[in-house]
Amino acid sequence: MKGKIIKGIAGFYYVHAVDVGHAVDVGHAPGTVYECKAKGVFRKDHRKPLVGDDVEMDVLDGHSLHYLF
């Protein structure tokens, strides 16, 4: 699932995702906001996702928490 980071607080990232086939535009597109955490590869490479970044995410643990790729 693809989306755009709209907020980042204490290692959690809030991602606005829309249905496939729609543009990701937080101000206008319908969609859902998911609470996510970055995968370990970000910490390993000393990279940090930023607000406004386009991201890809997936449910890895079956709960409401998602992970950024």
C-alpha positions as CSV (number, residue, x, y, z in Angstrom):
1,M,0.0,0.0,0.0
2,K,1.3,3.5,-0.9
3,G,0.9,6.7,1.0
4,K,2.4,10.0,2.2
5,I,3.8,10.7,5.6
6,I,1.7,13.5,7.2
7,K,3.1,13.5,10.7
8,G,6.1,12.0,12.6
9,I,6.2,11.8,16.4
10,A,8.7,9.8,18.6
11,G,9.4,7.2,16.0
12,F,5.8,6.8,14.8
13,Y,4.8,8.0,11.4
14,Y,1.3,8.8,10.4
15,V,0.7,7.9,6.7
16,H,-2.3,9.0,4.6
17,A,-3.1,6.2,2.2
18,V,-5.7,6.1,-0.5
19,D,-7.3,3.4,-2.7
20,V,-5.3,2.1,-5.6
21,G,-5.8,4.4,-8.7
22,H,-6.2,7.6,-6.8
23,A,-3.6,10.4,-6.3
24,V,-2.2,10.8,-2.9
25,D,-3.3,14.3,-1.9
26,V,-3.9,14.8,1.8
27,G,-6.0,17.9,1.3
28,H,-8.5,16.4,-1.2
29,A,-8.3,12.7,-1.6
30,P,-10.4,10.3,0.5
31,G,-8.4,7.8,2.4
32,T,-7.2,6.4,5.7
33,V,-4.4,7.5,8.1
34,Y,-2.3,4.7,9.5
35,E,0.1,4.7,12.4
36,C,3.5,3.2,11.2
37,K,7.0,2.5,12.3
38,A,10.0,2.5,10.0
39,K,11.8,-0.8,9.4
40,G,15.2,-1.4,10.9
41,V,17.0,-0.8,7.7
42,F,16.3,3.0,8.2
43,R,18.1,3.0,11.5
44,K,20.9,0.8,10.2
45,D,21.6,3.2,7.3
46,H,21.1,6.3,9.6
47,R,18.2,7.5,7.5
48,K,15.0,9.1,8.8
49,P,11.7,9.3,7.0
50,L,10.3,12.9,6.7
51,V,6.9,14.5,6.5
52,G,5.9,14.7,2.9
53,D,7.8,11.6,1.8
54,D,6.0,9.1,-0.4
55,V,6.2,5.7,1.2
56,E,5.2,2.1,0.8
57,M,3.8,0.2,3.8
58,D,2.6,-3.3,4.7
59,V,0.9,-5.0,7.6
60,L,3.5,-7.4,9.1
61,D,2.0,-8.3,12.5
62,G,-1.7,-8.5,11.8
63,H,-2.5,-5.6,14.1
64,S,-3.2,-1.9,13.4
65,L,0.6,-1.1,13.4
66,H,2.1,-0.9,9.9
67,Y,5.7,-0.8,8.7
68,L,7.3,1.6,6.2
69,F,9.5,0.2,3.5
